[in-house]
């Protein structure tokens, strides 16, 4: 009985400590929403209400029309595209961005942003994708589904696609070889503002597709 009471007191202390930390850093609070100090990022945030950022969408938003190129989805209400520069030729060593988007929508990914990386940072990836999930379990399910799909399609032609951060509760990453996909909880996404970091530095080379 003494051991049980000691364990309960320990768990209560841990929960209180976590609550204080979250309250201190402010994750999940509106004061950590991205600052609108970038023109491209302003357009991105302008197309979304706070309810879209913090909430979840309804099932009908996950229905995609048939498409052969991801640019055809620029008017879809649950995806924002920033495709600057020349179209990127598809390599047989990598899964296409179209197949990646289809898998994300099939797994109920929310608030999808696809950014074509500018040429100065093309050595890291061709595309940068950010997706919101409803829970840590949802993040893991989406990431695992994407990695499985890539491995089945590529048949290990360019190595096995792995998931990073499966044990993390708010952020999971899949690098497909030429595309970085970040699955994040809305609060963490608003706090780290990855879209702002990877937004093309200049839109002079082309007109980005956007909502």
N, C-alpha and C positions, 0 to 999 in steps of 0.2 A: 504493500500500500504506500509506504514511504517513497519507494522508487517511482511509482506511478505519479504521485503528487509532484515529485521533483521534476519529472519529465514534462508534466503539464505546465509548471511554472517556467521551465526553460523555453518551451514553445511560445508561451505568452510573451516572454521577454523578447524573443526573436521577432515576433510579429509587430510588437510595439516599436522595436528598433527600425524595422523596414518601413513602417508607416512614417516614422519621423524623417527618415532619409528621403522618401518620396516627397514628403511635404516640403523638405528643405530645398531640394533641387528643382521642384516644381514640375516634374514630368507629368504630362496629362492635363496641365492647366493651360488656359488660353494664352497666357503671356509668353509661351514658347512657340506660338505660331510663327511661320517664316515672315521675316520683315520684307516688305515689298520695295527693295532697293535695287532691283534689277529689272530692266524693261521686259525681257523675255519671261522672267519669273512672275512679274506682275500679270502678264497675260495668262500664265498658267493658273495662278491663284484666282484671277478674276473670273475664270470659268467654273469655279467651285465655291459653294457656300460652306460655312463652317460645319453645317450638318453633314455635308458630303465627306469632309475630312475626318470628322470624329465618329460618324455613324457608319451604318452599313447600307448597302443598296438593296433594292427589292430584286426578286428572282428574275423578273422580266428584263432587267438590265444586262443580264449575262447572255442573252440571246444574240448571237452574231449572224449577220447576213453572210452569204457565201462571198469569199474574196480571194483573189489570187495574189494581190500585193497588199501589204499592211497599210499603205497610204490610202487605200480605199476606205479605211475606217475612221477618217479624220472627223466625220460628223457623228460618230457614235458617242453616246452620253457617258460612257464609263471608261473612255480611253482618250489620252491626249498625246499627240505626236509632234515631235520636233525633228523633222527630217531635213537637214541642211546639206548642201553640197551635192555631188554626183551620186546617183544610186550605187550601192555596193554590190558587186557581182557575187553571186552565191557560189560558195566553195563546197565540193562534195565531202570535205572533211568536217563541216560544221552543219548543225541543224539550222534551218532558215528562221528568220525572225517571225515569219508568218506562222510556222509550226509552234514556235514558242508562245506566241500570243494565243493561239487556239488552245493550247494546253492550259494556260493560265485561266482563260475564261471557263474552260471545262471544269476546273477546280474551284470556281466561284471567286477568283481573284477580284479585288475591288480597286477602283481608282487607279487604273494602270497608266503609267507614263512611259513612253518609249522615246529615247533620245538617241539620235545618230551622232556618235562621237566625232568631234572635229578632227581634221587630219593631224593636228599637232599632238593629239593624244591617241591616235589610232593604233599605236603599238600595244596599248592596254586592252582595247576591245573595239569592235565596230559599233556595237549598240550597248546602251545602258538602260536598264529597265527597273522601275520601282513599282512594287505592288503592295497594297494594303491587305492585311488579313484580319479575321475576326478574333483570333485567339492564338496562343502559342501552338496549340495542336493543329490549327488551320495552316499556320506558317509551315510547319514540318510536313504536313500532307501535300501542300502545293509544291514545296521544294523537292520532296521525294518523287512526286509524280513527274515533274519536269526532268529530273536526272534520269529516271527510268526510261522515259520516252526518248531522250537523247541517246542513251546507251543502246536501246533497241534499234533505233534508226541508223546509228553510225556503225553498229556492230564492232565497236572498239577500234575503228579506223584511226581515230586521233586520240586514243587513250580513254580511260573510263572517266565519265563526268561524275564528280562527287559533290556532296552537299557539305557546306561549312556552317557551323553554328546550330546543329540539330539539338544541342542541349540548351541553347539560348532561349529565353522566354519572350524576346521581342524583336529578334533580327536573325534571319537565316539567308544565306547567300548560295547561289549556284553560278558557277562559271562554266559556260558551255563550250568554251574555246574561243569564240569571238563575240560572245554576249555575256555581260554581267547582269544577273537578275537578283535584285534585293527584295526579299519578302519581309515586310515590317509591320508591326502594330502601328496604328495611326498616331499614337502619342510619341513614339520613338521616331517615326517618320517626320513629324512636325518639328521635333527637337533637333535632329541632325541635318535636315534640309539638304539631302543629297542631290535633289534635282537642281538646286541652285549651283552646286559645285560643278556639275557636269553639263550644264547648259552650254550650247555652242557659244564660243566667245564672240563670233560675228555671224550675222545672217546675210552678209553681202554675197555669199556664194550661191544662195538659193533662198527660196521662200519656204519657211517651215510649214508643214501641214499642222494645223491646230484647230481647236474647236472655235 
